[in-house]
Amino acid sequence: MMKTAKLRLFVYRDVLRREWSAQGLHEKERRTAIKSAFYGKRSAIADRTDLSPAQRKDALSAARVERL
């Protein structure tokens, strides 16, 4: 009986570790996608010479808010 309980605990912990690892990988991928999108927008805004510095600043601020 004791061995069965220990085995169940081991299996349970193993499943939790795998799920925790999968969640961490998913979060890393999500954050990478968000960063990539933000840096793309930021570069596009910085390259726009038709905007005044104040307009670029406002656009960058809006891009930062979208990132959140």
C-alpha positions as a printed Julia matrix, in Angstrom:
68×3 Matrix{Float64}:
  0.0    0.0     0.0
  2.81   2.39    0.88
  4.59   1.77   -2.42
  1.42   2.58   -4.35
  1.03   5.91   -2.57
  4.66   6.81   -3.23
  4.3    5.84   -6.88
  1.19   8.01   -7.25
  2.98  10.94   -5.64
  5.94  10.48   -7.97
  3.68  10.36  -11.04
  1.73  13.39   -9.83
  4.92  15.41   -9.32
  6.22  14.34  -12.71
  3.03  15.5   -14.4
  3.19  18.83  -12.54
  6.8   19.37  -13.63
  5.93  18.68  -17.27
  2.94  21.02  -17.15
  5.01  23.72  -15.44
  7.7   23.37  -18.1
  5.13  23.53  -20.92
  3.55  26.63  -19.4
  6.97  28.3   -19.12
  7.71  27.56  -22.76
  4.33  28.91  -23.82
  4.9   32.14  -21.85
  8.36  32.56  -23.35
  6.95  32.21  -26.87
  4.15  34.65  -26.1
  6.54  37.26  -24.71
  8.88  36.85  -27.68
  5.99  37.47  -30.08
  4.91  40.57  -28.16
  8.47  41.94  -28.13
  8.95  41.29  -31.84
  5.72  43.09  -32.71
  6.64  46.05  -30.51
 10.16  46.39  -31.87
  8.8   46.24  -35.42
  6.35  49.05  -34.7
  9.01  51.04  -32.89
 11.4   50.81  -35.81
  8.69  51.76  -38.28
  7.75  54.81  -36.21
 11.38  55.89  -35.73
 11.97  55.68  -39.5
  9.06  57.98  -40.33
 10.57  61.34  -41.16
  7.21  62.79  -42.19
  6.21  62.99  -38.51
  7.37  65.7   -36.18
  9.41  64.62  -33.14
  6.36  65.2   -30.94
  4.2   63.03  -33.21
  6.82  60.26  -33.19
  6.97  60.47  -29.41
  3.18  60.15  -29.2
  3.17  57.2   -31.62
  5.92  55.46  -29.63
  3.95  56.01  -26.44
  0.87  54.45  -28.04
  2.96  51.45  -29.2
  4.24  50.96  -25.67
  0.7   50.99  -24.31
 -0.38  48.41  -26.92
  2.47  46.17  -25.75
  0.98  46.01  -22.27
